Amino acid sequence: SLYRELLSDTGVTLPAEEPWARHVYHAFTIRSNDRDALAADLKTAGVGTAVHYPIPLHLQPAYADPRRPQGSLPAAESAAREVLSLPVYPELSEAAVHQVAAAVRKCSSSTVA
């Protein structure tokens, strides 16, 4: 909830949470139109990030299907280009969340349209 509060007006897209369901937050994954630049800037600022599933399943060799070529699932392909996971784990202190959020705020101002 602290990430949500601190990042609500940064221009990055935050994880969705519906009124009828709660997110488990095993990862706090944001979306940015310029994910790679944001990740590089955060790395420079000392914030580790991760990209989970950088290649959509339909483009993985194991799931190759000529009926699902590149461009056939644009939402999945867009997500694969935009998602970036921020540090989140039970022992992460509030101070660390504030530091990460400040870095996202600073870095995203130059990378998010």
C-alpha positions as a printed NumPy array, in Angstrom:
array([[  0.   ,   0.   ,   0.   ],
       [  2.92 ,   2.336,   0.602],
       [  4.229,   1.876,  -2.945],
       [  0.705,   2.635,  -4.218],
       [  0.532,   5.822,  -2.164],
       [  4.007,   7.03 ,  -3.131],
       [  3.797,   6.139,  -6.836],
       [  0.182,   7.058,  -7.573],
       [  1.038,  10.2  ,  -9.549],
       [  4.3  ,   9.213, -11.222],
       [  3.027,   8.265, -14.659],
       [  3.916,   4.588, -14.301],
       [  1.05 ,   2.119, -14.304],
       [  0.592,   0.367, -10.972],
       [ -0.704,  -3.194, -10.449],
       [ -4.47 ,  -3.447, -10.748],
       [ -6.523,  -4.418,  -7.751],
       [-10.258,  -4.948,  -8.083],
       [-12.743,  -4.24 ,  -5.281],
       [-13.711,  -7.929,  -5.234],
       [-10.129,  -9.282,  -5.164],
       [ -6.859,  -8.565,  -3.408],
       [ -3.437,  -8.752,  -5.022],
       [ -0.931, -11.035,  -3.26 ],
       [  2.044,  -8.831,  -4.256],
       [  4.592, -11.581,  -4.639],
       [  5.953,  -9.018,  -7.107],
       [  5.229,  -5.304,  -7.348],
       [  5.215,  -4.891, -11.098],
       [  4.783,  -1.499, -12.683],
       [  4.467,  -0.646, -16.363],
       [  6.373,   2.049, -18.215],
       [  6.37 ,   2.994, -21.88 ],
       [ 10.169,   3.264, -21.62 ],
       [ 10.827,   0.344, -19.282],
       [ 14.432,  -0.288, -20.318],
       [ 15.493,   3.329, -19.779],
       [ 13.682,   3.408, -16.434],
       [ 15.369,   0.155, -15.362],
       [ 18.778,   1.532, -16.379],
       [ 18.186,   4.77 , -14.478],
       [ 17.025,   2.866, -11.399],
       [ 20.105,   0.626, -11.579],
       [ 22.29 ,   3.738, -11.651],
       [ 20.376,   4.977,  -8.596],
       [ 21.124,   1.694,  -6.794],
       [ 17.65 ,   0.175,  -7.152],
       [ 17.497,  -3.406,  -8.35 ],
       [ 14.635,  -4.372, -10.643],
       [ 13.593,  -7.464, -12.574],
       [ 11.759,  -8.208, -15.772],
       [  9.617, -11.308, -15.461],
       [  8.504, -12.937, -18.699],
       [ 10.301, -10.623, -21.155],
       [  9.095, -12.781, -24.044],
       [  5.363, -13.49 , -24.269],
       [  4.462, -17.176, -24.153],
       [  3.172, -17.288, -27.72 ],
       [  6.619, -16.166, -28.936],
       [  8.57 , -18.707, -26.864],
       [ 10.062, -21.486, -29.007],
       [  8.373, -24.164, -26.88 ],
       [  4.948, -22.681, -27.661],
       [  5.556, -21.653, -31.258],
       [  2.38 , -21.829, -33.309],
       [  2.038, -20.381, -36.805],
       [ -1.477, -19.251, -35.86 ],
       [  0.03 , -16.937, -33.216],
       [  2.81 , -14.975, -34.962],
       [  4.358, -11.81 , -33.579],
       [  1.685,  -9.133, -33.461],
       [ -1.175, -11.584, -32.942],
       [ -1.476, -10.908, -29.194],
       [ -0.693,  -7.193, -28.902],
       [ -1.665,  -6.816, -25.23 ],
       [  0.703,  -9.619, -24.186],
       [  3.481,  -8.207, -26.354],
       [  2.966,  -4.721, -24.948],
       [  3.082,  -6.031, -21.39 ],
       [  6.295,  -7.923, -22.123],
       [  7.903,  -4.657, -23.297],
       [  6.614,  -2.518, -20.405],
       [  6.632,  -4.51 , -17.144],
       [  9.246,  -3.909, -14.462],
       [  9.237,  -5.428, -10.982],
       [ 10.364,  -3.31 ,  -8.05 ],
       [ 11.894,  -4.716,  -4.876],
       [  9.27 ,  -6.257,  -2.593],
       [  9.715,  -8.794,   0.182],
       [  8.516,  -9.134,   3.785],
       [ 11.641,  -7.624,   5.348],
       [ 11.678,  -4.549,   3.07 ],
       [ 11.593,  -1.558,   5.398],
       [  9.351,   1.472,   4.972],
       [ 12.494,   3.563,   4.573],
       [ 13.598,   1.364,   1.68 ],
       [ 10.165,   1.656,   0.044],
       [ 10.461,   5.442,   0.327],
       [ 13.945,   5.294,  -1.261],
       [ 12.759,   3.116,  -4.137],
       [  9.693,   5.278,  -4.706],
       [ 11.807,   8.452,  -4.703],
       [ 14.106,   6.903,  -7.296],
       [ 11.149,   5.824,  -9.452],
       [  9.677,   9.313,  -9.15 ],
       [ 12.962,  10.944, -10.166],
       [ 13.786,   8.491, -12.959],
       [ 10.266,   8.184, -14.364],
       [  9.956,  11.949, -14.806],
       [ 12.428,  11.69 , -17.665],
       [ 11.338,   8.316, -19.08 ],
       [  7.522,   8.352, -18.916],
       [  5.521,  10.412, -21.336]])
